[in-house]
Amino acid sequence: MARLILEIDAQLYRLLKSSAETNHLSLEEECCRRLGGGERRSRYLQALLAELRAEDEQRRANSR
């Protein structure tokens, strides 16, 4: 299993943690819910996902 380490600001972390608790989810489940198109889309997480995809695509292109 691949491991992903994120650096996020403290306010975003608190908001995600609060939302996870409100929805009776773990922090990981809340992040996945938002990335998967849950009720509220996080622009920050969408941008992060786009950046990760672009980096992955670039890494694959360089390894060819």
C-alpha positions as CSV (number, residue, x, y, z in Angstrom):
1,M,0.0,0.0,0.0
2,A,1.3,3.4,-0.9
3,R,1.6,6.0,1.8
4,L,0.8,9.7,1.2
5,I,2.0,12.4,3.6
6,L,0.2,15.7,3.4
7,E,1.2,19.1,4.8
8,I,-1.9,21.1,5.4
9,D,-2.4,24.3,7.4
10,A,-3.8,24.0,10.9
11,Q,-7.1,25.7,10.1
12,L,-7.9,23.3,7.3
13,Y,-7.0,20.4,9.6
14,R,-9.3,21.6,12.3
15,L,-12.1,22.0,9.7
16,L,-11.6,18.6,8.3
17,K,-11.4,17.0,11.8
18,S,-14.6,18.8,12.9
19,S,-16.5,17.8,9.8
20,A,-15.3,14.2,10.3
21,E,-16.6,14.2,13.8
22,T,-19.9,15.7,12.7
23,N,-20.3,13.0,10.1
24,H,-19.2,10.2,12.5
25,L,-16.2,9.4,10.2
26,S,-12.5,9.1,10.6
27,L,-10.3,11.9,9.2
28,E,-9.3,9.6,6.4
29,E,-12.9,8.7,5.6
30,E,-13.8,12.4,5.5
31,C,-11.0,13.3,3.1
32,C,-12.0,10.4,0.8
33,R,-15.6,11.4,1.0
34,R,-14.7,14.9,-0.1
35,L,-12.4,13.7,-2.8
36,G,-15.1,11.3,-4.0
37,G,-17.6,14.0,-4.5
38,G,-19.4,14.0,-1.1
39,E,-21.8,16.7,-0.1
40,R,-19.3,19.5,0.1
41,R,-16.4,19.7,-2.3
42,S,-13.2,21.1,-0.9
43,R,-11.4,23.2,-3.5
44,Y,-8.2,22.7,-1.6
45,L,-8.4,18.9,-1.7
46,Q,-9.5,19.0,-5.4
47,A,-6.4,21.2,-6.2
48,L,-4.2,18.8,-4.2
49,L,-5.6,15.8,-6.1
50,A,-5.0,17.5,-9.4
51,E,-1.4,18.3,-8.4
52,L,-0.8,14.7,-7.3
53,R,-2.2,13.4,-10.5
54,A,0.0,15.7,-12.6
55,E,3.1,14.7,-10.6
56,D,2.3,11.0,-11.1
57,E,1.8,11.6,-14.8
58,Q,5.1,13.4,-15.0
59,R,6.9,10.7,-13.1
60,R,5.5,8.0,-15.5
61,A,6.5,10.0,-18.5
62,N,10.0,10.4,-17.2
63,S,10.3,6.6,-16.5
64,R,9.5,5.7,-20.1
